[in-house]
């Protein structure tokens, strides 16, 4: 009797999927990450590259449960370096533990990790940042190449007034910096200016000829080199710093506007609506005498409720903010193909990465099949495939392979947003 009942219970069970150890969807899910660091790489000498990990003070967790009884954060940094030119072989590791008093941290704190590298090498650094108090871990991956003396990895930037090293390539109007390239010590720095790229990417199922960014600058400005020369980049666009007027390689800086990467004004909050607003609605908001009122009215027309509008705004612009953080390349993150998908569909449920690109999977409503009295639930996904592009302006440029996703449910997704709803692909009602 007991054996019979046990067998019956087993036959009515639902098959569970095994844990997918190759899934990296956590990389783009802020709810699963305790830190949002900025990470840069600098070639210190012929055999050493230094990875700098900068974390904002507000992201540290401080506890007084220590012998000194003072607010202190405890962080472990672990880096594993893989050489892609040697088949991904592990070539160096480094682990450091830091106990930081709150009073020792200003606006942010920079961890520097030296690693052994060589010219001509192509590397992937697997970085883990562990909050030892909260027992929370962030894992991320940084790709870089040592291409020679003209590489961007030979440059540092610092604030002109405080002399503090900066760990981001974003610059703003009225911000004065110094450019340092001690390994070159050139007589002249050449500044190449390129106009900002603000074209909205086409919908996922729209197949158009691929557009490439020209390597010819709008303006070229020579400046005498000095590591104390104050430089300011007032206009939005792309700035390349090179020691030679004929070489299109060097430090690349980006001015995406004063609010970037966040959005605090109607002028910066309206453009990302291009994915869901009609051309007429966009024109009315962009030319409105009172853009704040026009923006509020757009969202209110979607929901009919102030409270629902606030929730929809929070979700939409949080996604836009993290698109800027995760996907910025030579253009703002929200303008990239990955940013477009991220804003409309949300963080992907599956992410697979390799040297050629990334694949994102969004879970569809599960398919339940029955064999006898046993049910099997099979997860199905909508896949978006992104190919990594090599160009002189960014190492974070990925282009959507639109031909690989002929059915994307884009029109349904936009319709749901316009109805004041957050589109969810795994909701069975969405695809009816």
LOPASE-195672 format. One line per 4 residues: number of its first residue (from 1); their letters; for each residue x negated, y negated, z of N, C-alpha, C. Coordinates in steps of 0.001 Angstrom, whole numbers. Each point is the difference from the previous one (the first is absolute). Example, Ala and Ser with C-alpha at 12.3 -4.5 7.8 and 13.67 -1.06 7.14 Angstrom:
BEGIN
1 = as = -13190:5690:7800:890:-1190:0:-900:-1200:0 ~ 350:-1050:-720:-820:-1190:60:770:-1090:730 .
This chain:
BEGIN
1 = xxxx = -830:1206:0:830:-1206:0:-861:-1252:0 ~ -1003:-31:898:-895:-1162:96:-786:-159:-1282 ~ -514:1094:-534:-781:-46:-1221:851:-497:-1166 ~ 1250:451:-74:895:-400:-1081:285:-1489:26 .
5 = xxxx = 281:-556:1189:271:-1431:139:-1220:-812:-379 ~ -1181:419:431:-1224:-727:-314:-229:-34:-1508 ~ 227:1108:-665:-187:49:-1444:995:-914:-708 ~ 1238:-53:516:1011:-866:-604:-366:-1461:150 .
9 = xxxx = -497:-396:1174:-418:-1377:216:-1139:-375:-932 ~ -921:906:-223:-1135:-288:-896:473:-202:-1425 ~ 959:851:-439:459:-83:-1380:771:-1273:-280 ~ 555:-663:1025:740:-1246:-181:-878:-1228:208 .
13 = xxxx = -1287:196:203:-882:-1120:293:-295:-786:-1263 ~ -571:-1187:210:-389:-870:-1099:-1520:0:-115 ~ -512:224:-1176:-1444:13:-219:-571:-1402:179 ~ -1062:-145:791:-635:-1294:248:-1255:-139:-849 .
17 = xxxx = -240:-1200:-482:-1217:-250:-772:-1204:-135:921 ~ -1142:486:-449:-1231:-126:784:-488:-1447:-27 ~ -811:-355:990:-571:-1346:58:-951:-201:-1167 ~ 145:-1120:-684:-826:-321:-1161:-1240:-751:479 .
21 = xxxx = -1115:693:69:-1223:-600:539:-651:-984:-964 ~ 374:32:-1288:-590:-916:-979:786:-1294:-144 ~ 1131:-81:650:848:-1188:-98:-641:-1167:744 ~ -144:-1144:-682:-590:-1191:602:996:-1148:71 .
25 = xxxx = 1276:305:104:1011:-1056:27:-154:-917:1211 ~ -671:482:1040:-229:-829:1181:-811:-1257:-329 ~ -774:53:-1087:-836:-1148:-351:833:-1248:-244 ~ 1214:173:-526:829:-1134:-390:1257:-125:858 .
29 = xxxx = -35:598:1175:1150:-86:903:-407:-749:1258 ~ 353:-1289:106:-442:-778:1173:523:548:1319 ~ 1116:719:-33:533:565:1232:-905:1091:556 ~ -861:557:-854:-890:1081:426:-1427:-479:234 .
33 = xxxx = -246:-1292:-163:-1346:-543:158:-25:-1041:1119 ~ -960:146:885:-94:-915:1134:-844:-1226:-343 ~ -837:84:-1041:-850:-1110:-418:228:-321:-1477 ~ -218:-1257:-356:-32:-413:-1410:-1329:-727:-227 .
37 = xxxx = -1096:739:-128:-1323:-620:-83:-313:-526:-1388 ~ -938:-958:-52:-642:-394:-1244:-1384:640:-14 ~ -333:649:-1110:-1252:750:-71:-800:-474:-1210 ~ -1259:-342:230:-896:-423:-1074:-1282:819:61 .
41 = xxxx = -735:-20:-1118:-1260:743:-87:-1089:-952:-474 ~ -1181:119:603:-1140:-850:-362:-1247:865:-102 ~ -740:-147:-1110:-1258:730:-180:-1115:-755:707 ~ -380:496:1155:-983:-705:830:-1411:115:-572 .
45 = xxxx = -343:1175:-516:-1303:190:-650:115:1159:-973 ~ -1118:481:-495:2:1005:-1070:586:1335:439 ~ 63:246:1293:477:1303:472:1128:-104:1028 ~ 548:-1197:210:1010:-175:1045:1155:-862:-480 .
49 = xxxx = 1191:498:176:1223:-790:-185:694:-97:1348 ~ 512:-1188:294:666:-236:1282:1496:-194:-244 ~ 803:826:641:1449:-155:-58:425:-845:1195 ~ 715:-1081:-267:501:-874:1065:1511:158:103 .
53 = xxxx = 464:320:1195:1421:237:279:469:-1101:928 ~ 869:-861:-497:473:-1142:780:1444:235:438 ~ 239:-124:1317:1329:236:576:432:-1228:786 ~ 1229:-411:-209:522:-1165:708:187:299:1489 .
57 = xxxx = -243:-1032:813:69:159:1452:1353:545:447 ~ 1087:-473:-626:1327:409:425:298:1470:-212 ~ -831:710:-768:232:1420:-252:-700:899:1006 ~ -894:-552:805:-646:788:1047:950:163:1182 .
61 = xxxx = -127:1132:676:772:237:1222:-956:-81:1190 ~ 296:-894:921:-877:-226:1149:615:600:1264 ~ -840:638:776:433:595:1263:-998:-368:1094 ~ 507:-151:1217:-866:-285:1148:-381:1276:754 .
65 = xxxx = 383:1151:-538:-332:1277:644:-1430:397:-340 ~ -957:-740:571:-1417:258:-218:-745:-423:1264 ~ -1258:440:166:-734:-327:1234:-99:-1486:294 ~ -32:-844:-1037:-121:-1437:224:1339:-662:299 .
69 = xxxx = 1100:681:-330:1320:-551:275:341:-1228:-816 ~ -573:-87:-1231:269:-1146:-881:650:523:-1280 ~ 784:-839:-705:620:446:-1253:-1061:431:-1002 ~ 69:1254:-412:-1033:553:-869:640:953:-1008 .
73 = xxxx = -470:-64:-1240:420:925:-1049:-1108:1020:-225 ~ 391:1217:-331:-977:1060:-246:264:587:-1387 ~ -1002:-128:-887:193:355:-1400:-1140:891:-486 ~ 352:1011:-772:-999:879:-611:57:-193:-1519 .
77 = xxxx = -1168:-246:-599:-115:-143:-1453:-783:1190:-537 ~ 607:712:-951:-656:1158:-597:36:-154:-1517 ~ -1155:176:-643:-88:-135:-1458:-714:1229:-571 ~ 606:584:-1031:-607:1102:-755:-165:-476:-1438 .
81 = xxxx = -1227:44:-513:-300:-519:-1333:-176:1151:-979 ~ 757:-72:-1119:-72:1031:-1042:-580:-615:-1272 ~ -915:723:-617:-634:-448:-1249:769:603:-1172 ~ 727:-848:-738:815:495:-1109:-838:455:-1179 .
85 = xxxx = -1224:-518:-115:-880:436:-1088:-572:1386:274 ~ 180:484:1224:-472:1339:369:1182:894:356 ~ 1126:-217:-692:1168:849:212:706:-223:1313 ~ -155:-1180:577:677:-293:1266:-711:551:1218 .
89 = xxxx = -1286:323:-155:-755:561:1117:-96:-992:1168 ~ 131:502:1211:-180:-819:1195:-1483:-327:155 ~ -338:-1321:0:-1409:-391:7:-392:-787:1252 ~ 974:-495:758:-353:-731:1220:1230:-86:899 .
93 = xxxx = -238:-91:1287:1073:-188:972:-465:-1001:1051 ~ 953:-635:641:-327:-931:1084:1196:-84:938 ~ -275:-33:1299:1054:-115:1009:-472:-956:1089 ~ 859:-987:322:-331:-970:1043:1223:-205:905 .
97 = xxxx = -266:-125:1280:1059:-291:975:-221:-1399:553 ~ 1095:-781:60:-79:-1383:461:998:-216:1132 ~ -488:-553:1106:864:-466:1091:-85:-1523:-1 ~ 1104:-635:-380:-5:-1440:-247:881:-724:1007 .
101 = xxxx = -590:-971:671:792:-839:893:809:-1001:-829 ~ 1198:-293:467:858:-907:-737:-663:-1351:-209 ~ -750:-460:969:-641:-1315:-96:-1113:-14:-1034 ~ -471:1186:-440:-1085:66:-978:508:-104:-1448 .
105 = xxxx = 1310:96:-187:580:29:-1344:664:-1333:-291 ~ -403:-623:-1116:638:-1249:-408:1237:292:-828 ~ 45:-518:-1229:1135:275:-876:11:1435:-488 ~ -1194:558:-235:-110:1400:-383:-1354:526:463 .
109 = xxxx = -206:1290:-213:-1264:618:402:-486:853:-1160 ~ -1291:-97:-307:-568:711:-1141:-923:1124:488 ~ 281:1206:-450:-850:1159:262:-872:216:-1240 ~ -1288:188:191:-916:201:-1129:-629:1381:79 .
113 = xxxx = 137:751:-1076:-472:1387:-37:-994:153:-1152 ~ -1298:196:291:-993:210:-1068:32:1444:-505 ~ -133:157:-1328:11:1322:-618:-1108:75:-1050 ~ -519:1186:-196:-1080:207:-960:588:181:-1399 .
117 = xxxx = -422:-858:-937:478:53:-1381:-1171:-217:-949 ~ 274:77:-1312:-1060:-245:-983:613:-676:-1224 ~ -819:-742:-746:469:-672:-1213:489:1031:-1018 ~ 1099:-337:-658:596:902:-972:1006:954:606 .
121 = xxxx = 117:-12:1320:914:911:662:1432:-519:0 ~ 939:938:-30:1427:-306:117:523:733:1225 ~ 632:-738:908:300:551:1314:1458:-175:394 ~ 442:901:864:1265:-147:709:-291:133:1490 .
125 = xxxx = 348:-1042:745:-194:23:1449:1340:305:672 ~ 38:1073:728:1185:370:793:-150:-649:1379 ~ 860:-954:296:-109:-794:1220:1133:361:959 ~ -360:322:1229:990:226:1055:-220:-1017:1111 .
129 = xxxx = 1084:-667:394:-30:-947:1114:943:545:1053 ~ -531:321:1170:783:667:1033:140:-904:1214 ~ 1226:-295:375:280:-698:1259:12:1064:1086 ~ -1046:28:821:-158:1067:990:979:-124:1159 .
133 = xxxx = 534:-1197:228:963:-179:1085:1380:492:-425 ~ 433:-410:-1171:1322:420:-492:-33:1345:-705 ~ -1208:520:-263:-164:1245:-745:693:-84:-1358 ~ -274:-1089:-720:546:-216:-1332:-1164:-152:-967 .
137 = xxxx = 164:539:-1204:-1081:16:-988:460:-591:-1320 ~ -843:-827:-598:196:-427:-1379:-1105:619:-840 ~ 394:598:-1115:-966:552:-936:192:-678:-1347 ~ -1090:-423:-618:81:-626:-1314:-1249:358:-789 .
141 = xxxx = 6:-343:-1294:-1101:365:-890:-437:-1229:-792 ~ -1302:-183:-102:-575:-1128:-720:-917:531:-1098 ~ 273:-403:-1238:-851:384:-1131:-931:-1163:-347 ~ -1255:308:-264:-930:-1039:-450:-1135:620:-796 .
145 = xxxx = -630:-831:-828:-1122:432:-828:-1179:-948:181 ~ -1182:555:-19:-1220:-818:3:-460:-128:-1444 ~ 338:-1115:-639:-244:-158:-1439:-1237:-826:-312 ~ -711:-479:1018:-1216:-746:-287:-23:-1366:655 .
149 = xxxx = -948:-816:-403:-252:-1262:700:1097:-1034:-222 ~ 814:161:-1041:1045:-983:-264:1349:391:610 ~ 25:1105:674:1246:499:568:561:-948:1053 ~ 1323:8:162:649:-805:1043:-439:418:1399 .
153 = xxxx = -542:1231:123:-414:489:1314:-1269:-680:502 ~ -610:-851:-822:-1200:-722:418:309:-1365:602 ~ 1295:-312:170:391:-1321:481:699:82:1353 ~ -210:-1037:788:769:-224:1222:620:-1398:-91 .
157 = xxxx = 1086:-198:711:562:-1347:111:207:-314:1475 ~ -150:-1277:326:202:-413:1389:670:-1370:16 ~ 641:-300:1106:628:-1303:169:-1090:-1062:109 ~ 174:-1084:-745:-1055:-1023:-56:-208:-675:1353 .
161 = xxxx = 1061:-218:746:-112:-768:1240:-368:868:1199 ~ 642:1151:138:-282:848:1162:-1175:942:-241 ~ -395:162:-1276:-1060:933:-402:386:1451:297 ~ 1278:245:175:487:1338:296:234:768:-1292 .
165 = xxxx = -486:1242:-47:158:810:-1204:1479:311:-243 ~ 428:-87:-1256:1387:276:-372:81:1381:-636 ~ 1049:745:338:123:1378:-462:1207:189:-906 ~ 314:-1042:-751:1065:65:-984:-417:-829:-1208 .
169 = xxxx = 422:421:-1178:-329:-726:-1224:1101:-977:-396 ~ 953:-234:906:1050:-981:-229:-480:-1367:459 ~ 174:-1015:-835:-365:-1377:369:1223:-887:-186 ~ -4:-1130:698:1120:-938:-54:-506:-1404:-270 .
173 = xxxx = 910:-842:-451:-331:-1407:-230:-467:-626:1315 ~ -1002:-841:-87:-574:-722:1146:-790:904:942 ~ -269:1220:-408:-860:892:788:-1406:-47:-585 ~ -968:-388:812:-1377:-119:-474:-812:1215:455 .
177 = xxxx = -676:609:-954:-783:1193:306:-1412:-155:-540 ~ -889:860:474:-1337:151:-567:-90:1379:-641 ~ -652:69:-1140:-255:1274:-672:-1455:366:210 ~ -246:1197:516:-1355:457:274:-317:1201:-884 .
181 = xxxx = -1130:-59:-696:-480:1162:-760:-1503:107:212 ~ -419:408:1187:-1430:4:364:-859:906:-869 ~ 595:1052:-582:-810:907:-814:-345:-600:-1354 ~ 750:-1050:-417:-230:-617:-1307:-754:-1320:95 .
185 = xxxx = 444:-857:931:-576:-1339:146:-89:-728:-1352 ~ 1118:-170:-696:-45:-642:-1328:-183:-1508:120 ~ -415:-628:-1064:-72:-1455:-40:1384:-615:-196 ~ 849:720:-743:1315:-527:-356:1067:1063:201 .
189 = xxxx = 1161:-426:495:1181:851:27:964:-497:-1071 ~ 550:932:-753:970:-335:-1028:1377:421:487 ~ 926:-955:12:1363:263:435:885:113:-1232 ~ 598:1176:-197:939:211:-1111:1421:-40:563 .
193 = xxxx = 838:-858:-584:1393:-110:457:944:627:-1021 ~ 915:849:507:1023:635:-823:1373:-376:553 ~ 927:-258:-899:1347:-366:426:644:1135:796 ~ 886:-340:946:690:1054:757:921:807:-913 .
197 = xxxx = 130:1273:305:889:881:-763:1318:99:759 ~ 1078:-496:-592:1292:-35:692:1109:668:-801 ~ -368:792:-1007:1003:710:-781:659:1091:842 ~ 1325:82:-88:739:1034:725:-142:1323:-757 .
201 = xxxx = -393:1087:657:-118:1274:-714:1361:487:-476 ~ 70:649:-1157:1277:504:-502:512:1166:836 ~ 1279:307:-155:616:1099:745:-731:1314:-279 ~ 80:966:921:-794:1236:-126:218:775:-1292 .
205 = xxxx = 1219:-3:-527:290:788:-1201:-210:-780:-1283 ~ -470:-1246:116:-262:-820:-1181:-1429:229:-474 ~ -148:490:-1218:-1327:292:-541:-412:-1130:-929 ~ -1049:-715:396:-504:-1125:-781:-1499:158:-204 .
209 = xxxx = -576:-683:-982:-1459:37:-167:-703:-510:1254 ~ -1106:656:337:-730:-378:1209:-704:-1340:-193 ~ 133:-868:998:-607:-1327:-47:-1278:13:834 ~ -1097:-456:-555:-1267:-65:725:-370:-1457:241 .
213 = xxxx = -674:-237:1104:-412:-1352:364:-1268:-378:-760 ~ 12:-1167:-618:-1166:-433:-758:-1200:-234:911 ~ -1188:289:-526:-1220:-227:762:-565:-1395:-232 ~ 633:-777:-885:-486:-1342:-270:686:-1007:923 .
217 = xxxx = -772:-727:787:586:-915:994:565:-1266:-635 ~ 855:-670:755:541:-1296:-411:-1050:-1094:176 ~ -748:88:1098:-988:-1028:336:-1247:685:542 ~ -1173:-546:-317:-1264:467:566:-696:-1192:660 .
221 = xxxx = -370:177:1265:-633:-1095:751:-1325:487:574 ~ -1125:-621:-357:-1286:354:618:-236:-822:1261 ~ -555:644:1019:-313:-686:1250:-1376:431:478 ~ -783:-919:550:-1294:409:576:233:890:1209 .
225 = xxxx = -731:1102:41:247:957:1081:-613:-469:1310 ~ 797:127:1051:-461:-191:1377:981:734:891 ~ -510:707:992:911:740:881:704:-918:996 ~ -279:-1293:-74:724:-970:833:891:-921:-836 .
229 = xxxx = 59:224:-1308:812:-846:-875:1487:260:273 ~ 767:-1028:379:1438:206:250:767:133:-1317 ~ 705:1100:-145:791:256:-1204:1471:54:378 ~ 841:-593:-846:1442:33:214:674:320:-1325 .
233 = xxxx = 1018:861:39:667:477:-1195:1459:-429:69 ~ 309:-1183:-521:1294:-634:283:1194:594:-745 ~ -197:470:-1219:1133:430:-806:232:1493:69 ~ 1251:426:-162:301:1428:-41:-648:630:-1226 .
237 = xxxx = -561:1163:185:-637:694:-1109:-1086:936:483 ~ -823:435:-946:-1089:944:265:-1323:-724:-224 ~ -924:169:955:-1308:-646:-94:-1080:1080:70 ~ -837:36:-1021:-1141:915:10:-1278:-803:193 .
241 = xxxx = -849:466:910:-1277:-637:289:-1105:911:-513 ~ -830:-525:-893:-1059:805:-609:-1291:-812:-58 ~ -1162:675:24:-1270:-727:-100:-415:-296:-1441 ~ 832:428:-973:-371:-171:-1403:1250:-354:-796 .
245 = xxxx = -115:-997:-889:1159:-447:-770:457:1028:-1016 ~ -837:978:-322:346:997:-1007:474:1317:601 ~ -47:105:1307:350:1265:655:1354:-133:677 ~ 934:875:-372:1336:3:597:67:1074:1081 .
249 = xxxx = -767:-234:1027:-17:893:1153:-473:-803:1196 ~ 608:260:1140:-406:-718:1196:1100:-30:1043 ~ -117:-952:897:999:-178:1051:1292:-538:-605 ~ 1143:603:360:1288:-458:-500:856:-438:1188 .
253 = xxxx = 495:-1243:-83:843:-574:1033:1373:-303:-594 ~ 1037:70:837:1363:-171:-474:710:-1078:814 ~ 610:-936:-701:867:-980:643:1423:285:-468 ~ 809:612:894:1382:333:-315:986:-979:634 .
257 = xxxx = -489:-1130:524:893:-983:595:-163:-83:1507 ~ 540:-1054:573:-197:-280:1416:701:996:911 ~ 1160:520:-416:762:894:868:-481:1446:-42 ~ -754:335:-1020:-354:1394:-245:-855:577:1124 .
261 = xxxx = 242:1238:451:894:1005:-580:1441:-60:510 ~ 259:-840:1025:1368:-116:499:767:-1011:-841 ~ 1263:-167:296:854:-946:-721:800:-790:1023 ~ -251:-1302:76:641:-822:1020:775:-1164:-580 .
265 = xxxx = 3:-149:-1319:704:-1116:-617:866:521:-1140 ~ 1077:-727:-354:835:430:-1131:-794:132:-1291 ~ -998:-858:-198:-789:40:-1225:-733:1328:-176 ~ -376:642:1101:-682:1293:-98:955:1174:187 .
269 = xxxx = 1173:-240:590:969:1084:215:883:250:-1221 ~ 159:-996:-854:885:159:-1160:-615:882:-1092 ~ -1266:-188:-424:-537:801:-1108:121:1516:167 ~ -220:603:1200:138:1453:101:1414:525:-256 .
273 = xxxx = 983:-898:-53:1368:432:-296:190:318:-1477 ~ -1032:-210:-809:107:244:-1439:399:1433:-322 ~ -294:938:901:341:1393:-257:1503:255:60 ~ 737:-789:786:1430:273:177:905:-1135:-454 .
277 = xxxx = -533:-1194:-202:816:-1139:-418:24:-101:-1522 ~ 1062:-567:-535:85:-219:-1440:-876:-1197:-379 ~ -390:-118:-1278:-776:-1179:-429:708:-1312:328 ~ 1314:-35:-138:736:-1224:300:-76:-327:1487 .
281 = xxxx = 139:1028:854:-87:-223:1445:-1393:-478:386 ~ -1026:586:-619:-1358:-426:296:-208:-1449:-400 ~ 468:-377:-1172:-169:-1371:-470:707:-987:921 ~ 1197:358:458:752:-894:895:-720:-177:1330 .
285 = xxxx = -568:1071:540:-701:-110:1284:-1312:-768:-142 ~ -727:264:-1077:-1301:-638:-176:106:-1489:-306 ~ 1137:-411:-560:171:-1419:-356:964:-723:936 ~ 445:679:1046:985:-599:910:-594:-1193:740 .
289 = xxxx = 830:-992:240:-432:-1175:767:-295:386:1442 ~ 761:977:506:-211:515:1353:-247:1505:-103 ~ -1248:401:-233:-281:1424:-226:350:891:1187 ~ -134:-511:1221:345:810:1177:1482:362:-10 .
293 = xxxx = 849:-961:-327:1434:252:-62:320:969:-1135 ~ -659:-174:-1140:231:891:-1135:-404:1436:337 ~ -1123:148:709:-461:1330:415:989:638:959 ~ 456:-763:996:975:532:962:1290:421:-692 .
297 = xxxx = 447:-802:-957:1239:309:-705:-128:1263:-846 ~ -1197:228:-557:-214:1218:-787:206:1233:875 ~ -633:6:1174:125:1156:878:1410:129:568 ~ 618:-1124:313:1360:50:543:977:559:-1033 .
301 = xxxx = -235:-297:-1270:849:540:-1054:-149:1512:-131 ~ -1113:534:435:-205:1449:-63:804:716:1083 ~ 107:-600:1176:544:706:1155:1330:-554:495 ~ 216:-1310:-153:1195:-621:557:-62:-187:1492 .
305 = xxxx = -1175:259:605:-141:-80:1452:-1387:-522:338 ~ -63:-938:913:-1298:-547:418:-846:1073:658 ~ 611:808:872:-764:1029:707:-548:1048:-966 ~ 829:451:-931:-475:990:-970:-1060:-598:-914 .
309 = xxxx = 159:-1283:-328:-1013:-668:-825:-1341:-38:713 ~ 17:-297:1293:-1245:-43:765:-704:1359:-9 ~ 779:1079:128:-607:1330:6:-568:345:-1373 ~ 732:-344:-1059:-476:282:-1345:-1259:-816:-305 .
313 = xxxx = -9:-1253:419:-1177:-866:-185:-1207:574:737 ~ 219:450:1220:-1100:558:801:-639:1187:-713 ~ 818:902:-509:-527:1193:-661:-704:-366:-1302 ~ 636:-833:-809:-557:-331:-1311:-1343:-707:128 .
317 = xxxx = -99:-956:911:-1245:-760:96:-1056:718:832 ~ 397:912:872:-1004:848:647:-685:881:-1046 ~ 794:537:-909:-581:811:-1071:-894:-847:-898 ~ 425:-1226:-272:-820:-888:-819:-1322:-319:698 .
321 = xxxx = 67:-269:1306:-1208:-281:780:-973:1169:-58 ~ 492:1219:231:-907:1151:1:-460:349:-1411 ~ 786:-345:-1017:-490:144:-1372:-1219:-893:-219 ~ 66:-1221:535:-1147:-907:-105:-1211:547:748 .
325 = xxxx = 238:636:1126:-1107:542:787:-602:1240:-670 ~ 840:931:-439:-499:1263:-534:-497:-89:-1445 ~ 656:-802:-845:-169:149:-1441:-587:-1210:-716 ~ -424:-1031:714:-590:-1165:-673:-1190:428:-842 .
329 = xxxx = -53:-503:-1212:-1139:254:-873:-453:-1357:-519 ~ -39:-197:-1320:-281:-1335:-519:1284:-830:-54 ~ 1109:596:408:1250:-726:140:653:394:1317 ~ 945:-820:431:655:242:1279:586:1405:38 .
333 = xxxx = -36:628:1173:450:1382:123:1427:228:-459 ~ 892:-972:266:1399:201:-377:191:-36:-1516 ~ -978:-517:-744:81:-67:-1456:-586:1234:-688 ~ -558:919:761:-588:1197:-586:1077:1061:-207 .
337 = xxxx = -323:1019:-792:947:1099:-208:306:722:1305 ~ -1032:242:803:257:672:1281:840:-874:913 ~ -266:-1317:-8:794:-908:818:1461:-3:-412 ~ 278:5:-1303:1367:26:-499:750:1236:511 .
341 = xxxx = -618:1168:-141:641:1239:444:193:-10:1515 ~ -989:-480:716:43:-16:1466:1136:-890:506 ~ 186:-1156:-613:1030:-938:446:1399:571:-231 ~ 241:570:-1173:1343:457:-345:329:1362:603 .
345 = xxxx = -955:922:0:265:1359:483:-450:239:1438 ~ -874:-851:514:-500:179:1359:-1284:813:34 ~ -548:259:1196:-1207:825:114:254:1396:-562 ~ -938:543:-777:214:1332:-597:-8:1100:1053 .
349 = xxxx = 725:1083:-292:42:1160:897:-1204:914:-190 ~ -587:-39:-1194:-1206:782:-287:-979:-882:-758 ~ -1274:134:313:-1062:-680:-754:-1154:977:-180 ~ -386:203:-1245:-1180:802:-302:-993:-891:-740 .
353 = xxxx = -1269:67:399:-1031:-856:-570:-1137:854:-545 ~ -607:-503:-1084:-1258:557:-483:-790:-1130:-652 ~ -1122:329:-609:-865:-1042:-565:662:-740:-1155 ~ 976:638:-665:640:-620:-1169:1201:-859:362 .
357 = xxxx = 608:232:1161:1186:-785:322:789:555:1165 ~ 1298:-316:9:890:394:1091:1332:477:-577 ~ 655:900:729:1363:416:-314:864:-215:1223 ~ 1131:-677:-197:938:-276:1089:1263:816:-225 .
361 = xxxx = 483:644:1052:1237:757:-74:1052:-561:933 ~ 1215:-189:-532:1145:-431:807:996:1148:51 ~ 362:380:1200:843:1172:199:1416:-244:-504 ~ 480:925:-835:1375:-24:-460:882:768:991 .
365 = xxxx = 1332:-75:-154:858:832:843:-415:1462:-126 ~ -121:731:1112:-479:1389:-57:961:907:-755 ~ -582:996:-654:783:988:-735:83:1261:852 ~ 1235:426:304:196:1191:835:438:1155:-899 .
369 = xxxx = -755:1072:41:353:1199:-765:246:1151:964 ~ 845:920:-431:401:1097:884:-259:1336:-685 ~ -607:883:746:-193:1371:-444:528:912:1096 ~ 1139:599:-264:664:754:1058:472:-940:1088 .
373 = xxxx = -408:262:1219:373:-874:1123:-1153:-896:426 ~ -1052:-41:-807:-1178:-810:348:-56:-1251:-875 ~ -219:-1147:622:-78:-1268:-718:-1450:-443:-139 ~ -310:-557:-1144:-1309:-612:-212:193:-1452:-398 .
377 = xxxx = -628:-905:730:86:-1422:-294:-1290:-423:-695 ~ 134:-506:-1220:-1163:-389:-784:-24:-1519:-167 ~ -1091:-605:403:-165:-1436:-183:-427:-287:-1434 ~ 646:-982:-614:-385:-452:-1321:-354:-1473:72 .
381 = xxxx = -915:-432:-878:-542:-1355:102:57:-704:-1362 ~ 166:-1302:86:-214:-883:-1146:-1449:-462:74 ~ -768:229:-1073:-1429:-278:39:-353:-1220:-841 ~ -873:-838:574:-613:-1108:-723:-1506:241:10 .
385 = xxxx = -606:-35:-1172:-1435:255:-124:-728:-1278:-393 ~ -1041:-320:757:-763:-1224:-216:-1434:364:-387 ~ -484:-617:-1055:-1360:241:-473:-909:-1133:439 ~ -1139:354:587:-945:-1018:447:-699:-621:-1198 .
389 = xxxx = -18:-1339:-37:-629:-744:-1089:-1355:-541:431 ~ -961:65:-878:-1304:-602:269:-46:-1353:-682 ~ -260:-1037:777:-197:-1324:-582:-958:-788:876 ~ -380:-1166:-450:-1023:-785:690:563:-794:1167 .
393 = xxxx = 1329:4:150:611:-883:983:431:704:1288 ~ 225:1308:-42:519:672:1177:-256:1498:-88 ~ -176:619:1160:-97:1447:86:1294:593:567 ~ 1040:-829:77:1280:459:547:1113:-205:-1033 .
397 = xxxx = -330:209:-1256:947:-228:-1091:536:1339:-492 ~ 1311:205:139:649:1232:-424:1183:-341:-906 ~ 151:744:-1085:1058:-257:-974:945:1198:-52 ~ 1289:-274:15:1014:1049:-34:44:661:-1383 .
401 = xxxx = -39:1317:-6:196:763:-1228:1507:110:-232 ~ 542:-939:-752:1454:-71:-166:561:1177:-798 ~ -776:555:-900:482:1119:-811:254:1247:843 ~ -648:92:1160:150:1207:830:1250:-37:868 .
405 = xxxx = 722:-1141:8:1213:-116:810:1129:-561:-861 ~ 508:818:-922:1061:-508:-879:1298:-313:748 ~ 244:715:1103:1185:-251:827:-473:-483:1362 ~ 242:-1277:297:-493:-577:1254:1111:-503:914 .
409 = xxxx = 1257:16:-476:1148:-515:759:-174:-1481:340 ~ -793:-696:-817:-288:-1412:275:1284:-833:-6 ~ 843:191:-997:1227:-795:-82:896:222:1215 ~ 65:1249:469:796:292:1198:-606:-687:1216 .
413 = xxxx = -1338:67:99:-680:-622:1146:264:-1497:41 ~ -123:-677:-1138:227:-1440:-40:1459:-322:317 ~ 912:813:-529:1421:-226:279:290:85:1497 ~ -641:951:681:233:137:1451:-533:-1223:751 .
417 = xxxx = -1175:-472:-383:-535:-1194:650:928:-1194:-231 ~ 525:-112:-1189:891:-1127:-305:1346:131:720 ~ 335:1215:401:1206:214:800:-246:-219:1490 ~ -1232:-386:337:-312:-241:1406:-362:1258:760 .
421 = xxxx = -512:1019:-723:-373:1266:632:-1462:306:-300 ~ -653:650:937:-1370:460:-221:75:1345:-705 ~ -562:81:-1195:79:1222:-795:-798:1117:651 ~ 635:1178:92:-665:1202:499:259:1124:-984 .
425 = xxxx = -1065:522:-584:142:1031:-1010:518:1310:603 ~ -300:279:1273:424:1265:584:1446:-20:510 ~ 726:-1077:-279:1422:-53:333:768:562:-1196 ~ 716:1133:156:689:620:-1138:966:-951:-703 .
429 = xxxx = 606:-921:730:974:-898:-609:-651:-976:-975 ~ -1291:-256:150:-661:-985:-858:-63:462:-1458 ~ -114:1297:-225:-227:501:-1352:1282:447:-686 ~ 1145:-235:631:1269:384:-615:470:-1051:-1003 .
